[in-house]
Every structure is written in structure tokens, then in C-alpha cells.
Amino acid sequence: PGVTLQNEVCETNLVFFDVSGTGKDARDVAAQLIERGVRIGASSATRMRAVTYLDVDASDIDIALDALRTVLR
């Protein structure tokens, strides 16, 4: 999996996403995620940045997604 840029694929471990549609501040979301053991940074009031590392596997991502779903409800 990767990001297509002008017909080139760039593999990345960075995911940027916007939470403005939730009505929540990204910094508050980040703080609530930390309480659940998940570190996803807020780069602005609406934009978040998730980074995976070599020791992060699919089950870790599922845990992070579950925490994010809970916080954004």
C-alpha cells in the first residue's frame, strides 16, 4: 500500500486526517487517546498525524482505531 503521486507510488508510514467534521478539537482528541495508550499527534485544531513504526502490527492499528472511534463518538 502506498500513496500515488503523479503516477508514482510512495510508501509511507504517515497518515494525516482531519477531524473537523466531528466537532472536536484535534488536541483534545489526542489527549483522550493518550489516556487510552494511543499516541496520535495533533498538528492543528483539526488535523491529526499518525505514524507507524516497525514494531507496530495490524493488531496495534486495530487497537488505535477502536480508541479513535470511542473518542470521536
Residue pairs with C-beta under 8 A, 6 or more apart in sequence:
1 11
2 9
2 10
2 11
2 12
3 9
3 10
3 11
3 12
4 10
13 51
13 52
13 53
14 49
14 50
14 51
15 49
15 50
15 51
15 52
16 43
16 47
16 48
16 49
16 50
17 47
17 48
17 50
18 46
18 47
18 48
19 26
19 29
19 46
19 47
19 48
19 72
20 46
22 29
22 72
24 71
24 72
25 42
25 45
25 46
26 42
26 43
26 44
26 45
26 46
26 47
26 48
27 42
27 45
29 40
29 42
29 48
29 68
29 71
29 72
30 39
30 40
30 41
30 42
30 48
32 71
33 39
33 40
33 64
33 67
33 68
33 71
36 67
36 70
36 71
37 63
37 67
38 63
38 64
38 67
38 68
40 48
40 49
40 50
40 64
40 68
41 48
41 49
41 50
41 51
42 48
42 49
43 49
50 64
52 60
52 61
